[in-house]
């Protein structure tokens, strides 16, 4: 696993590099840069799996890079003294927010989430970053009906009928999405807020009826969990 640290303070950058290398051992390789321009260049030229990001980089707002990060394939952890921006960061889909000054233990917790790709804990995102011809944009998760695996990417279906493509896989998105999004099929995550009913057909076939009238198949392995989520047990 390869992780990029973006931190403008030299002493903090050195401490992050040292602690992360000690905590991760052979599980990850770390690079570090001091500004947004260098970070953007590294992310264009190299493939990274994760990002440790400060939000104040020599006066530049790290949220510019954060929006690109959450729309990309890699996961992001914010390390910042701006605690007042923690909620905003989580709403945009970061895995964790580590306030400065940070301890070895707190950094280790965030790093474990990053190395484990989020584990099983639900995220707190309210928005999802997507790529468009004009650059990155955000869509509200409340407007998302379902998300389907599309190779190494994910197709996001909006309730107005639009489809957006996201660079993260279903597993990667599962790390940042809130608990309303559950697996209903090996290839689909569904937003329970848009589920109207669960239908059972012949041959043990099940499908969900969504708020726009569309239907979504439910895999046999996920029927019991879906019934539980809908309070049908």
C-alpha positions as semicolon CSV with decimal commas, in nm:
position;residue;x (nm);y (nm);z (nm)
1;X;0,000;0,000;0,000
2;X;0,130;0,347;-0,087
3;X;0,025;0,656;0,111
4;X;0,098;1,024;0,049
5;X;0,139;1,269;0,339
6;X;0,058;1,634;0,262
7;X;0,183;1,859;0,543
8;X;0,354;2,200;0,517
9;X;0,517;2,214;0,863
10;X;0,860;2,040;0,836
11;X;0,870;1,906;1,193
12;X;0,515;1,772;1,177
13;X;0,583;1,622;0,833
14;X;0,892;1,444;0,966
15;X;0,702;1,318;1,272
16;X;0,418;1,186;1,055
17;X;0,664;1,006;0,829
18;X;0,845;0,850;1,125
19;X;0,537;0,746;1,321
20;X;0,349;0,616;1,018
21;X;0,647;0,409;0,907
22;X;0,683;0,264;1,258
23;X;0,312;0,192;1,296
24;X;0,256;0,043;0,950
25;X;0,580;-0,151;0,921
26;X;0,602;-0,337;0,591
27;X;0,230;-0,290;0,520
28;X;0,273;0,052;0,360
29;X;0,518;0,287;0,194
30;X;0,496;0,661;0,268
31;X;0,589;0,968;0,066
32;X;0,554;1,328;0,187
33;X;0,510;1,668;0,020
34;X;0,462;2,019;0,159
35;X;0,208;2,190;-0,067
36;X;-0,095;2,142;-0,290
37;X;0,097;2,179;-0,616
38;X;0,344;1,906;-0,523
39;X;0,061;1,684;-0,400
40;X;-0,131;1,726;-0,723
41;X;0,179;1,645;-0,925
42;X;0,251;1,330;-0,722
43;X;-0,109;1,210;-0,746
44;X;-0,104;1,257;-1,125
45;X;0,225;1,075;-1,176
46;X;0,191;0,793;-0,921
47;X;-0,075;0,554;-0,793
48;X;-0,160;0,601;-0,425
49;X;-0,399;0,410;-0,203
50;X;-0,433;0,670;0,072
51;X;-0,380;1,031;0,167
52;X;-0,295;1,197;0,500
53;X;-0,391;1,561;0,448
54;X;-0,352;1,886;0,640
55;X;-0,619;2,147;0,568
56;X;-0,403;2,459;0,601
57;X;-0,107;2,437;0,367
58;X;0,088;2,761;0,376
59;X;-0,236;2,956;0,351
60;X;-0,385;2,727;0,083
61;X;-0,706;2,544;0,168
62;X;-0,654;2,167;0,165
63;X;-1,024;2,117;0,091
64;X;-0,943;2,172;-0,275
65;X;-0,735;1,855;-0,269
66;X;-0,979;1,679;-0,036
67;X;-1,260;1,713;-0,290
68;X;-1,038;1,556;-0,553
69;X;-0,933;1,284;-0,310
70;X;-1,284;1,171;-0,219
71;X;-1,373;1,157;-0,589
72;X;-1,066;0,942;-0,655
73;X;-0,982;0,579;-0,589
74;X;-0,780;0,646;-0,274
75;X;-0,907;0,705;0,080
76;X;-0,833;1,020;0,279
77;X;-0,756;1,093;0,645
78;X;-0,740;1,457;0,754
79;X;-0,474;1,561;1,009
80;X;-0,547;1,919;1,109
81;X;-0,564;2,170;1,394
82;X;-0,890;2,306;1,251
83;X;-1,125;2,093;1,462
84;X;-1,418;2,310;1,356
85;X;-1,390;2,159;1,006
86;X;-1,412;1,796;1,119
87;X;-1,784;1,764;1,047
88;X;-1,739;1,922;0,703
89;X;-1,457;1,677;0,628
90;X;-1,664;1,374;0,732
91;X;-1,959;1,498;0,528
92;X;-1,732;1,502;0,222
93;X;-1,629;1,140;0,275
94;X;-1,301;1,124;0,468
95;X;-1,226;0,807;0,665
96;X;-1,109;0,987;0,977
97;X;-1,017;1,328;1,120
98;X;-0,711;1,343;1,349
99;X;-0,691;1,671;1,542
100;X;-0,354;1,833;1,608
101;X;-0,164;1,798;1,831
102;X;-0,200;1,423;1,783
103;X;-0,071;1,131;1,987
104;X;0,092;0,818;1,850
105;X;-0,213;0,618;1,962
106;X;-0,467;0,845;1,787
107;X;-0,266;0,848;1,465
108;X;-0,237;0,471;1,487
109;X;-0,617;0,434;1,506
110;X;-0,664;0,644;1,192
111;X;-0,385;0,463;1,009
112;X;-0,542;0,125;1,087
113;X;-0,867;0,244;0,931
114;X;-0,673;0,354;0,624
115;X;-0,476;0,031;0,595
116;X;-0,793;-0,171;0,649
117;X;-0,982;0,041;0,393
118;X;-1,227;0,151;0,659
119;X;-1,316;-0,184;0,812
120;X;-1,682;-0,244;0,890
121;X;-1,768;0,089;1,055
122;X;-2,020;0,299;0,862
123;X;-1,903;0,637;0,741
124;X;-2,058;0,979;0,789
125;X;-2,049;1,117;0,437
126;X;-2,335;1,337;0,314
127;X;-2,183;1,406;-0,027
128;X;-2,007;1,199;-0,287
129;X;-1,738;1,341;-0,511
130;X;-1,767;1,252;-0,880
131;X;-1,560;1,329;-1,190
132;X;-1,703;1,538;-1,470
133;X;-1,555;1,697;-1,783
134;X;-1,527;2,029;-1,598
135;X;-1,350;1,871;-1,298
136;X;-1,487;1,732;-0,973
137;X;-1,839;1,788;-0,845
138;X;-2,034;1,671;-0,542
139;X;-2,372;1,498;-0,532
140;X;-2,590;1,458;-0,224
141;X;-2,611;1,101;-0,101
142;X;-2,975;1,163;-0,011
143;X;-3,040;1,181;-0,387
144;X;-2,865;0,850;-0,465
145;X;-3,089;0,545;-0,526
146;X;-2,824;0,279;-0,567
147;X;-2,457;0,223;-0,651
148;X;-2,346;-0,059;-0,882
149;X;-2,004;-0,215;-0,929
150;X;-1,859;-0,124;-1,267
151;X;-1,524;-0,301;-1,292
152;X;-1,283;-0,118;-1,063
153;X;-1,526;0,176;-1,055
154;X;-1,882;0,233;-0,938
155;X;-2,189;0,363;-1,118
156;X;-2,402;0,597;-0,906
157;X;-2,772;0,624;-0,998
158;X;-2,947;0,944;-0,894
159;X;-3,320;0,969;-0,830
160;X;-3,357;1,210;-1,123
161;X;-3,236;0,933;-1,355
162;X;-2,878;1,057;-1,400
163;X;-2,583;0,823;-1,366
164;X;-2,241;0,927;-1,239
165;X;-1,913;0,732;-1,241
166;X;-1,701;0,713;-0,929
167;X;-1,338;0,602;-0,917
168;X;-1,378;0,400;-0,597
169;X;-1,492;0,038;-0,595
170;X;-1,800;-0,070;-0,399
171;X;-1,573;-0,186;-0,116
172;X;-1,395;0,149;-0,110
173;X;-1,722;0,342;-0,105
174;X;-1,857;0,117;0,169
175;X;-1,591;0,261;0,399
176;X;-1,727;0,616;0,382
177;X;-2,098;0,573;0,310
178;X;-2,347;0,606;0,598
179;X;-2,545;0,311;0,734
180;X;-2,838;0,383;0,501
181;X;-2,639;0,220;0,219
182;X;-2,642;-0,159;0,244
183;X;-2,545;-0,445;0,017
184;X;-2,850;-0,602;-0,150
185;X;-2,656;-0,792;-0,417
186;X;-2,292;-0,870;-0,480
187;X;-2,292;-0,589;-0,737
188;X;-2,521;-0,334;-0,568
189;X;-2,547;-0,105;-0,268
190;X;-2,895;0,039;-0,213
191;X;-3,002;0,349;-0,023
192;X;-3,263;0,224;0,227
193;X;-3,418;0,570;0,238
194;X;-3,549;0,508;-0,114
195;X;-3,676;0,153;-0,059
196;X;-4,055;0,127;-0,059
197;X;-4,106;-0,251;-0,035
198;X;-3,948;-0,593;-0,072
199;X;-4,123;-0,833;-0,312
200;X;-4,091;-1,212;-0,315
201;X;-4,148;-1,404;-0,638
202;X;-4,135;-1,763;-0,753
203;X;-3,810;-1,952;-0,741
204;X;-3,688;-1,764;-0,432
205;X;-3,657;-1,443;-0,633
206;X;-3,662;-1,118;-0,441
207;X;-3,650;-0,759;-0,553
208;X;-3,681;-0,411;-0,404
209;X;-3,922;-0,147;-0,528
210;X;-3,767;0,199;-0,501
211;X;-3,915;0,545;-0,460
212;X;-3,901;0,618;-0,835
213;X;-4,085;0,295;-0,917
214;X;-3,775;0,112;-1,040
215;X;-3,685;-0,237;-0,918
216;X;-3,358;-0,378;-0,790
217;X;-3,276;-0,748;-0,756
218;X;-3,183;-0,883;-0,413
219;X;-2,927;-1,163;-0,398
220;X;-3,027;-1,469;-0,196
221;X;-2,733;-1,421;0,038
222;X;-2,860;-1,073;0,128
223;X;-3,234;-1,137;0,174
224;X;-3,220;-1,197;0,550
225;X;-3,011;-0,885;0,610
226;X;-3,240;-0,671;0,393
227;X;-3,548;-0,803;0,576
228;X;-3,382;-0,711;0,903
229;X;-3,292;-0,362;0,785
230;X;-3,653;-0,307;0,674
231;X;-3,791;-0,432;1,007
232;X;-3,960;-0,736;0,852
233;X;-3,837;-0,993;1,101
